[in-house]
Amino acid sequence: MRADLRHYLAGLDEPEEARTLTFSVQSGTFTMTCRKLATHILLHEVRHLAQLAFAVRGAGHPPPGAHDLFYFTELP
């Protein structure tokens, strides 16, 4: 599925980016451009990855090394 999204985004041109899509969901109807939808997909995936990382840390598993600012328990 990610490969399909990458392929779609690689071929995305300005007219296609600006094309609007309308979605009906439980909370209402939303209209957005293809570009905004692609951005939403990326940020939504990052959100879920952060939720997983939080749950793993909460379960007592240490992060994989101290190579990233986000793994520090407190800022210097």
Backbone as JSON, one array per atom type, in Angstrom:
{
  "sequence": "MRADLRHYLAGLDEPEEARTLTFSVQSGTFTMTCRKLATHILLHEVRHLAQLAFAVRGAGHPPPGAHDLFYFTELP",
  "N": [[0.83, -1.19, 0.0], [1.95, 1.24, 0.8], [3.83, 1.5, -1.21], [2.18, 1.91, -3.39], [1.13, 4.42, -2.74], [3.48, 5.96, -2.75], [4.14, 5.71, -5.47], [1.93, 6.96, -6.65], [2.23, 9.59, -5.61], [4.68, 10.3, -6.73], [4.03, 10.7, -9.39], [2.35, 12.83, -9.28], [1.0, 15.79, -10.47], [0.67, 19.41, -10.76], [-2.08, 20.14, -11.54], [-3.43, 17.79, -10.72], [-2.79, 17.74, -7.99], [-4.3, 19.89, -7.11], [-6.86, 19.06, -7.5], [-10.08, 18.47, -6.15], [-11.5, 16.44, -3.58], [-14.28, 14.83, -2.12], [-15.36, 13.64, 0.96], [-17.49, 11.6, 2.88], [-18.01, 11.03, 6.19], [-18.56, 9.7, 9.53], [-18.5, 12.0, 11.17], [-19.17, 14.05, 9.47], [-19.1, 15.83, 6.29], [-16.3, 16.24, 4.23], [-14.24, 18.27, 2.23], [-11.36, 18.28, 0.31], [-8.13, 18.97, -1.14], [-6.17, 16.85, -3.33], [-3.52, 17.06, -2.62], [-3.67, 17.94, 0.06], [-4.9, 15.73, 1.19], [-2.9, 13.78, 0.82], [-0.93, 14.83, 2.51], [-2.3, 14.63, 4.93], [-2.51, 11.83, 5.17], [0.2, 11.1, 5.53], [0.82, 12.48, 7.97], [-1.04, 11.29, 9.66], [-0.16, 8.66, 9.72], [2.31, 9.03, 11.0], [1.36, 9.83, 13.47], [0.16, 7.45, 14.41], [2.44, 5.83, 14.58], [3.79, 7.16, 16.61], [2.0, 6.72, 18.7], [2.29, 3.96, 19.02], [5.01, 3.84, 19.78], [4.88, 5.2, 22.22], [3.24, 3.45, 23.71], [4.89, 1.2, 23.81], [7.08, 2.2, 25.27], [5.71, 2.8, 27.61], [5.13, 0.26, 28.47], [7.47, -0.47, 29.52], [9.65, -1.06, 27.93], [12.83, -0.23, 26.71], [13.88, 2.53, 24.59], [15.35, 2.2, 21.27], [18.41, 2.71, 21.71], [20.35, 5.76, 22.3], [20.36, 7.71, 20.32], [18.79, 9.71, 19.35], [17.1, 12.77, 19.82], [14.47, 12.56, 20.72], [14.41, 10.32, 22.3], [15.52, 10.93, 24.71], [15.08, 11.28, 28.23], [14.94, 13.69, 29.52], [15.5, 17.09, 28.62], [18.7, 18.6, 27.92]],
  "CA": [[0.0, 0.0, 0.0], [2.85, 2.39, 0.8], [4.43, 1.59, -2.54], [1.16, 2.53, -4.26], [1.07, 5.85, -2.4], [4.72, 6.58, -3.29], [4.01, 5.76, -6.93], [0.94, 8.01, -6.94], [2.8, 10.9, -5.3], [5.76, 10.58, -7.68], [3.44, 11.16, -10.64], [1.38, 13.89, -9.0], [1.32, 17.09, -11.05], [-0.08, 20.51, -10.13], [-3.54, 20.03, -11.67], [-3.93, 16.7, -9.89], [-2.67, 18.18, -6.59], [-5.36, 20.85, -6.8], [-8.18, 18.43, -7.66], [-10.72, 18.3, -4.85], [-12.2, 15.2, -3.28], [-15.24, 15.0, -1.04], [-15.53, 12.42, 1.75], [-18.53, 11.6, 3.91], [-17.68, 10.16, 7.32], [-19.52, 9.85, 10.63], [-18.52, 13.35, 11.74], [-19.6, 15.04, 8.49], [-18.56, 15.78, 4.94], [-15.09, 17.04, 4.11], [-13.7, 18.46, 0.9], [-9.95, 18.65, 0.38], [-7.36, 18.7, -2.36], [-5.36, 15.62, -3.28], [-2.3, 17.39, -1.88], [-3.98, 17.96, 1.49], [-5.15, 14.34, 1.59], [-1.6, 13.11, 0.92], [-0.31, 15.33, 3.74], [-3.04, 14.05, 6.04], [-2.12, 10.42, 5.27], [1.53, 11.07, 6.13], [0.77, 12.89, 9.38], [-1.82, 10.31, 10.39], [0.71, 7.52, 9.94], [3.27, 9.43, 12.03], [0.63, 9.82, 14.74], [0.03, 6.08, 14.87], [3.77, 5.36, 14.98], [4.07, 7.76, 17.92], [1.18, 6.01, 19.68], [2.94, 2.67, 19.27], [6.23, 4.08, 20.56], [4.45, 5.56, 23.58], [2.77, 2.23, 24.37], [6.05, 0.34, 24.06], [7.8, 2.8, 26.4], [4.85, 2.64, 28.79], [5.21, -1.14, 28.89], [8.77, -0.67, 30.14], [10.71, -1.4, 26.98], [13.65, 0.95, 26.43], [14.0, 2.9, 23.18], [16.53, 1.58, 20.64], [19.61, 3.55, 21.74], [20.19, 7.17, 22.67], [20.85, 8.45, 19.16], [17.79, 10.66, 18.89], [16.62, 13.68, 20.86], [13.18, 12.13, 21.24], [14.56, 9.23, 23.25], [16.02, 11.43, 25.99], [14.02, 11.46, 29.22], [14.87, 15.12, 29.83], [16.36, 17.9, 27.76], [19.87, 19.15, 28.63]],
  "C": [[0.88, 1.26, 0.0], [3.48, 2.6, -0.56], [3.45, 2.25, -3.52], [1.08, 4.02, -4.0], [2.31, 6.56, -2.94], [4.64, 6.74, -4.8], [3.04, 6.87, -7.34], [1.55, 9.4, -6.73], [3.92, 11.28, -6.27], [5.22, 11.13, -9.0], [2.48, 12.31, -10.49], [1.84, 15.21, -9.62], [0.41, 18.15, -10.44], [-1.59, 20.42, -10.33], [-4.14, 18.92, -10.8], [-3.85, 17.06, -8.41], [-3.84, 19.05, -6.18], [-6.76, 20.26, -6.93], [-8.79, 18.19, -6.28], [-11.47, 16.98, -4.78], [-13.15, 15.48, -2.13], [-15.46, 13.64, -0.38], [-16.66, 12.61, 2.73], [-18.15, 10.57, 4.95], [-18.68, 10.43, 8.43], [-19.63, 11.28, 11.14], [-18.91, 14.42, 10.72], [-18.99, 14.81, 7.13], [-17.38, 16.72, 4.84], [-14.66, 17.1, 2.65], [-12.26, 18.93, 1.05], [-9.29, 18.36, -0.95], [-6.61, 17.38, -2.2], [-4.08, 15.87, -2.49], [-2.55, 17.37, -0.37], [-4.25, 16.54, 2.0], [-3.83, 13.58, 1.75], [-0.87, 13.54, 2.19], [-0.98, 14.73, 4.96], [-2.64, 12.58, 6.25], [-0.77, 10.29, 5.95], [1.49, 11.4, 7.62], [-0.01, 11.88, 10.23], [-0.98, 9.06, 10.69], [1.75, 7.82, 11.03], [2.61, 9.39, 13.4], [0.52, 8.4, 15.28], [1.38, 5.49, 15.29], [4.14, 5.92, 16.36], [3.25, 7.07, 19.01], [1.79, 4.65, 20.03], [4.19, 2.84, 20.11], [5.9, 4.41, 22.01], [4.0, 4.32, 24.35], [3.92, 1.3, 24.71], [6.85, 0.88, 25.24], [7.01, 2.62, 27.69], [4.88, 1.22, 29.34], [6.59, -1.48, 29.46], [9.89, -1.07, 29.22], [11.51, -0.15, 26.64], [13.66, 1.26, 24.93], [15.28, 2.32, 22.59], [17.74, 2.51, 20.59], [19.29, 4.99, 22.1], [20.69, 8.06, 21.54], [19.91, 9.56, 18.71], [17.29, 11.5, 20.07], [15.33, 13.19, 21.5], [13.28, 11.0, 22.25], [15.07, 9.7, 24.61], [14.85, 11.63, 26.95], [13.88, 12.91, 29.65], [15.83, 15.87, 28.92], [17.53, 18.46, 28.55], [19.67, 20.6, 29.03]]
}
